[in-house]
């Protein structure tokens, strides 16, 4: 089963750039399809693979920051080819 995941990582500290950059670089090197925009990062792939990678990388990201939030949306389908029709 393929899924699409949208993530927004928000460290609640003054030095917030390094944890975000590290998190995104780790996702890029995972072999998954990763798309980014200024507000979020989208990951696409097979459910078990995506969740295994996210489990590891979210834990590491949280360990590298004092406090933080992670917003996550999961859609049961691969939406990586989505284009608006309007």
C-alpha positions as CSV (number, residue, x, y, z in Angstrom):
1,X,0.0,0.0,0.0
2,X,1.4,3.4,-1.0
3,X,1.0,6.5,1.1
4,X,1.7,10.2,0.9
5,X,2.9,12.0,4.1
6,X,3.1,15.7,4.7
7,X,5.4,16.8,7.5
8,X,6.0,20.1,9.2
9,X,8.8,20.1,11.7
10,X,8.9,23.0,14.1
11,X,11.7,23.2,16.7
12,X,10.6,25.5,19.6
13,X,14.0,27.0,20.2
14,X,16.1,29.9,18.9
15,X,18.5,27.7,17.0
16,X,15.9,26.0,14.7
17,X,17.6,25.8,11.3
18,X,20.1,23.0,11.9
19,X,17.6,20.4,13.1
20,X,15.3,21.1,10.2
21,X,18.1,21.0,7.6
22,X,19.4,17.7,9.1
23,X,16.0,16.1,9.1
24,X,15.3,17.0,5.4
25,X,18.8,15.9,4.3
26,X,18.2,12.5,6.0
27,X,14.8,12.2,4.2
28,X,16.4,13.1,0.9
29,X,19.0,10.3,1.3
30,X,16.4,7.7,2.2
31,X,15.6,6.7,-1.4
32,X,12.0,7.8,-1.0
33,X,10.3,10.4,-3.2
34,X,10.7,13.7,-1.3
35,X,9.2,17.0,-2.3
36,X,9.7,20.2,-0.4
37,X,8.2,23.6,-0.2
38,X,8.6,26.5,2.3
39,X,5.9,25.2,4.6
40,X,6.3,21.4,4.6
41,X,8.0,18.3,3.2
42,X,6.1,15.6,1.4
43,X,7.3,11.9,1.4
44,X,5.8,9.2,-0.9
45,X,6.3,5.5,-0.9
46,X,5.3,2.1,0.4
47,X,3.7,2.3,3.9
48,X,6.0,0.0,5.8
49,X,9.1,1.6,4.3
50,X,8.0,5.2,4.8
51,X,6.9,4.6,8.4
52,X,10.2,2.7,9.3
53,X,12.3,5.6,7.9
54,X,10.1,8.2,9.6
55,X,10.2,6.4,12.9
56,X,14.0,6.6,12.9
57,X,14.4,10.1,11.5
58,X,11.7,11.7,13.7
59,X,13.3,10.2,16.8
60,X,16.8,11.5,15.8
61,X,15.3,15.0,15.0
62,X,13.7,15.2,18.4
63,X,16.9,14.1,20.1
64,X,18.7,17.0,18.4
65,X,16.4,19.7,19.7
66,X,15.3,20.8,23.1
67,X,11.6,21.1,22.3
68,X,9.6,20.7,19.1
69,X,6.5,19.9,17.2
70,X,5.9,17.7,14.2
71,X,2.7,17.9,12.3
72,X,2.0,14.9,10.1
73,X,-0.8,14.1,7.6
74,X,-1.0,10.7,5.9
75,X,-3.0,9.9,2.8
76,X,-3.6,6.4,1.7
77,X,-2.4,6.8,-1.9
78,X,0.6,8.1,-3.8
79,X,-0.2,11.7,-4.6
80,X,3.3,12.6,-5.9
81,X,2.0,13.2,-9.4
82,X,-0.9,15.4,-8.3
83,X,-1.5,18.5,-10.3
84,X,-4.5,20.9,-9.8
85,X,-7.1,20.9,-12.5
86,X,-8.2,24.5,-12.2
